[in-house]
Amino acid sequence: MSQQILIVEDDATLNQLITRQLAKAGYDTHGVTLWADGHRYLEAHEPALIITDVRLPDGDSLELLPDLVDTYPVIVLTAFGSVRNAVDAMKQGAADYLLKPISQDELLLTVGRTLENSQLRRENQFCKRQLHARDARNRFLIGESPAIADVKRTIEAVAADDITVLIQGESGSGKELVAQAVHKHSPRAGRSFVTVDCCTLQEKLFESELFGHEKGSFTGADRQKKGLIEVAEGGTLFLDEIGEIDGVIQAKLLRVLETGRFRRLGGTKDLNSHVRIVAATNRDLAEMVEHGDFRADLYYRLNAFNILVPPLRDRREDIALLAGHFMRHHSFSRRIEKRLSNATIRKLVSYDWPGNIRELKNVIERAIILSRDKTVIAPEHLAFGSATQRNNARITIAFDHNPTLEELEAEYLSLQLKKYSGRRAEVADTLGVSERSVYRMIKRYGLNSD
């Protein structure tokens, strides 16, 4: 959607000239000759920029500037002989000024620069918080397994298209990293990536955070606040755990997806949204739709493109790489260069990781502390989850057809060989057969025992 610009200029010819030139450049323009008309326009719209003459028949724009610049970037028009007016306007907070007569090139250059600077200022504070809150080194998808390679290929395929993406996967499996990768490989990479945690916000607070609020819209709202949709302008809005939002927010989010418009809490203006929505969930939204807990129309809008993030137990080849990454980049002081023993790696690979990558990170950081001044992290330094977690491991076997019993047996055996790093004695113990039987099965199905 094109950006809206309000032009307030009492010279009708100049007003029409500016309006036409900006409209031809792709902006959504609206021209008025009096501030009374300008105020009426602002009651129903929120333009990205205001261009105004200093002196108008019904008011002095310099007197209005302090109130205007809190909400809008303003470019002031002034006659050549009134440069002092331009200086006064800049002191009052105007973004820039243009001297009459105005050339088309100068007009377009000043408007483009002002809009870009306004967006950069809006993003700046949020980006600073993000830089402090995240370690940039942990934003990459680590791994070389077929499962994660398939995810990377999918990301590359969908990133360039401005389509809504739904990311599904277990808690701790790296859904936010996948969302960041979609953003990083998209044309929006130069803009903000804004995360909204749908789990932690109540309805009113969630609405205020996402859509923003107007002054006086509720107790304590002493000023206007722009929501995260506006902070993410031109970038990507990541809705984490989208399955947790209630019906009221679902309806308002659906409106944004369908129309590209939203309203701040307590507001009456329709504002335009220029963001890409990427959502994630660890819940089965299709099942929630069947039970009436999630809107079907919103689900189909969000599920325009689906990325399934594999759990860590389905990508055991990546565990050693991930563990090494967490050892090099943990958040506390590292005084000693450490490494994992082969026995430790085997123990990590054989564990089923119900908490996925988040749990692996915690286990590694705890092991670094428990190993104290030792350079080698041994199996005894590992502390896993509860016995209940370990005994409730899930096995997922997927086929694109109805498998035969032999295919099921071969796939299950392959999973166990990966889990125990090819140690046939432990695989045999898990399957309840002899080690010789495991050897014969490996041969029969042409599997790699390593």
Residue pairs with C-beta under 8 A, 6 or more apart in sequence:
1 28
1 260
1 272
1 274
2 26
2 27
2 28
3 27
3 28
3 47
3 48
3 49
3 115
4 27
4 28
4 29
4 30
4 45
4 46
4 47
4 48
4 49
4 272
5 22
5 27
5 28
5 29
5 30
5 47
5 48
5 49
5 50
5 51
5 111
6 30
6 31
6 32
6 38
6 41
6 42
6 45
6 47
6 49
6 50
6 51
7 15
7 18
7 19
7 22
7 29
7 30
7 31
7 32
7 51
7 52
8 31
8 32
8 33
8 34
8 35
8 38
8 50
8 51
8 52
8 53
8 56
8 61
9 15
9 18
9 31
9 33
9 51
9 52
9 53
9 77
10 33
10 34
10 53
10 56
10 57
11 33
11 53
12 33
14 100
14 102
15 31
15 32
15 33
16 31
18 29
18 31
18 51
18 102
18 107
19 29
19 30
19 31
21 104
21 107
21 108
22 29
22 107
22 108
22 111
23 29
25 108
25 111
27 111
30 41
30 45
30 47
32 38
32 41
33 56
33 57
34 56
34 57
34 58
35 56
35 58
35 59
35 61
35 64
36 58
38 50
38 52
41 47
43 268
43 269
44 268
44 269
45 269
45 270
46 71
46 72
46 269
46 271
47 72
48 72
48 73
48 115
48 118
49 72
49 73
49 74
49 75
49 111
49 114
49 115
49 118
50 68
50 72
50 73
50 74
50 75
51 74
51 75
51 77
51 98
51 111
52 61
52 74
52 75
52 76
52 77
53 61
53 76
53 77
53 78
54 60
54 61
54 62
54 76
54 77
54 78
54 82
54 85
54 89
55 61
61 76
61 89
62 85
62 88
62 89
62 92
65 74
65 76
65 89
65 92
65 93
65 94
66 92
66 93
68 74
69 92
69 93
69 94
69 95
70 224
71 224
73 95
73 114
73 115
73 117
73 118
74 89
74 93
74 94
74 95
75 94
75 95
75 96
75 97
75 98
75 110
75 111
75 114
76 85
76 86
76 89
76 94
76 96
76 97
76 98
77 97
77 98
77 100
77 102
78 85
78 86
78 89
78 97
78 98
78 99
78 100
79 99
79 100
80 99
80 100
83 99
86 94
86 97
86 99
89 97
90 96
90 97
95 114
95 117
95 118
96 110
96 113
96 114
98 106
98 107
98 110
119 233
119 234
122 226
122 230
122 231
122 233
123 191
123 192
123 231
123 233
123 235
126 192
126 194
126 231
127 192
130 192
130 193
135 329
135 331
137 329
138 329
139 177
139 180
139 184
140 177
141 148
141 151
141 152
141 174
141 177
141 178
141 181
142 318
142 321
142 322
142 325
143 149
143 315
143 317
143 318
143 321
143 322
144 317
144 318
144 321
145 315
145 316
145 317
145 318
147 310
147 314
147 315
148 310
148 315
148 318
151 178
151 307
151 308
151 309
151 310
152 181
154 307
155 178
155 181
155 182
155 185
155 307
156 185
158 165
158 182
158 305
158 307
159 181
159 182
159 183
159 184
159 185
159 186
160 185
160 186
160 187
161 305
162 186
162 187
162 188
162 276
163 304
163 305
164 257
164 276
164 277
164 278
164 279
164 301
164 302
164 304
164 305
165 179
165 182
165 277
165 278
165 279
165 304
165 305
165 306
165 307
166 242
166 279
166 280
166 281
166 285
166 302
166 303
166 304
166 305
166 306
166 307
167 175
167 178
167 179
167 278
167 279
167 280
167 281
167 306
167 307
167 309
168 175
168 280
168 281
168 282
168 285
168 306
168 307
168 308
168 309
169 175
169 178
169 280
169 282
169 308
169 309
169 310
169 311
170 282
170 309
170 311
170 356
171 282
171 355
171 356
171 358
172 355
172 356
172 357
172 358
172 359
173 282
173 309
173 310
173 311
173 312
173 356
173 357
174 309
174 356
174 357
175 240
175 280
175 282
175 309
176 195
176 238
176 240
176 280
178 280
178 307
178 309
179 193
179 236
179 238
179 240
179 278
179 280
180 193
180 238
182 236
182 278
182 307
183 189
183 193
183 235
183 236
183 238
183 276
183 278
186 236
186 276
188 234
188 235
188 236
188 276
191 232
191 233
191 234
191 235
191 236
192 231
192 232
192 233
192 234
192 235
192 236
193 232
193 235
193 236
193 238
194 228
194 231
194 232
194 235
194 236
194 237
194 238
195 238
195 240
196 206
196 209
196 210
196 228
196 237
196 238
196 239
196 240
197 240
197 241
198 206
198 239
198 240
198 241
198 242
198 243
198 244
198 245
199 240
199 241
199 244
201 209
203 246
203 248
203 249
204 218
204 265
206 245
206 249
207 213
207 248
207 249
207 252
207 265
208 218
208 221
208 225
208 227
208 265
209 227
209 228
210 227
210 228
210 229
210 249
210 253
211 227
211 229
211 252
211 262
211 263
211 264
211 265
212 224
212 225
212 226
212 227
212 229
212 230
212 264
212 265
212 267
213 221
213 224
213 225
213 227
213 264
213 265
213 266
213 267
214 221
214 224
214 264
214 265
214 266
214 267
215 221
215 222
215 223
215 224
216 222
216 266
217 264
217 265
217 266
217 267
218 265
218 266
221 266
224 264
225 264
226 264
227 262
227 264
228 237
229 237
229 256
229 262
229 273
229 275
230 271
232 275
233 274
233 275
234 274
234 275
235 275
235 276
236 275
236 276
236 277
236 278
237 275
237 276
237 277
237 278
238 278
238 279
238 280
239 245
239 253
239 277
239 278
239 279
239 280
240 279
240 280
241 280
241 281
241 282
241 283
242 279
242 280
242 281
242 285
242 302
243 281
243 282
243 283
243 285
243 288
243 294
245 253
247 295
250 294
250 295
250 298
251 295
251 298
252 262
253 298
254 295
254 297
254 298
254 301
255 261
255 262
256 262
256 273
256 277
257 277
257 298
257 301
257 302
258 301
260 272
260 273
260 274
261 270
261 271
261 272
261 273
262 270
262 271
262 273
263 269
263 270
263 271
264 271
277 302
279 302
285 294
285 299
285 302
285 303
286 299
288 294
288 299
289 295
289 296
289 299
311 353
311 356
311 394
311 396
312 318
312 319
312 322
312 353
312 356
312 357
312 359
312 360
313 352
313 353
313 393
313 394
313 419
314 396
316 349
316 418
316 419
317 418
319 345
319 348
319 349
319 353
319 360
320 340
320 345
320 348
320 349
322 357
322 360
322 361
323 340
323 345
323 348
323 360
323 364
324 340
326 360
326 361
326 364
326 365
327 338
327 339
327 340
327 364
327 368
327 377
330 364
330 365
330 368
331 365
332 365
334 368
336 373
336 374
336 375
337 375
338 368
338 371
338 374
338 375
338 376
338 377
339 375
339 376
339 377
340 348
340 376
340 377
341 376
341 377
341 378
341 379
343 378
343 379
344 367
344 377
344 378
344 379
344 381
344 382
345 421
346 420
346 421
346 423
347 379
347 382
348 360
348 363
348 382
349 418
349 419
349 420
349 421
350 419
350 420
350 421
350 426
351 384
351 390
352 390
352 393
352 394
352 419
353 359
353 360
354 385
354 389
354 390
354 392
354 393
354 394
355 362
355 385
355 389
359 385
363 382
363 383
363 384
366 383
367 377
367 381
367 382
367 383
368 377
370 381
370 383
371 377
371 378
371 381
374 381
384 390
395 412
395 415
397 408
397 411
397 412
397 415
399 407
399 411
403 411
406 445
409 441
409 445
410 441
410 445
410 447
413 427
413 431
413 438
413 441
413 442
413 445
413 447
414 445
414 447
416 427
416 430
416 431
417 427
417 442
417 447
417 448
417 449
420 426
420 427
420 430
422 448
422 449
422 450
424 435
424 438
424 439
424 442
424 449
425 435
427 438
428 434
428 435
428 437
428 438
431 437
431 438
439 449
441 447
442 449
